[in-house]
Amino acid sequence: MNQEIIISVFTIVMILIIYYAVFSAKKNAEKDIKKMQENLKVGDKIITYSGFAGVIKKVEGDRLIVAIYPNEVEMSIEKWAIAGIDDRTLTTKDEDTTKDKEKEKNEDKTESKRD
């Protein structure tokens, strides 16, 4: 009888510890995301929960005007839809064109040196 009580108490304590660990981690993650969403500013590279990536062009209260990659189509998005800051190096259509032109110039120089 005494051993059953100890096992029951131990089981309940373990369940409470696991419950607290899971939900406190989730709560902290939600706080971090909310803080990030509140501190968004023009020029930040973001990614949405639906997978759109772009740069913030304008902040209007709870809405953002975002230039979506790669064609810089401007889209209005709610702040709650922002999943995080996008740390990847992304290029716009204009930057891709500039890089292609630079690459062609370098190839032309290399070819002219060979001749």
Secondary structure as GFF3:
##gff-version 3
##sequence-region A 1 115
A	DSSP	alpha_helix	2	38	.	.	.	ID=ss1
A	DSSP	beta_strand	45	48	.	.	.	ID=ss2
A	DSSP	beta_strand	53	60	.	.	.	ID=ss3
A	DSSP	beta_strand	63	68	.	.	.	ID=ss4
A	DSSP	beta_strand	73	78	.	.	.	ID=ss5
A	DSSP	three_ten_helix	79	81	.	.	.	ID=ss6
A	DSSP	beta_strand	82	85	.	.	.	ID=ss7
A	DSSP	alpha_helix	93	114	.	.	.	ID=ss8
###
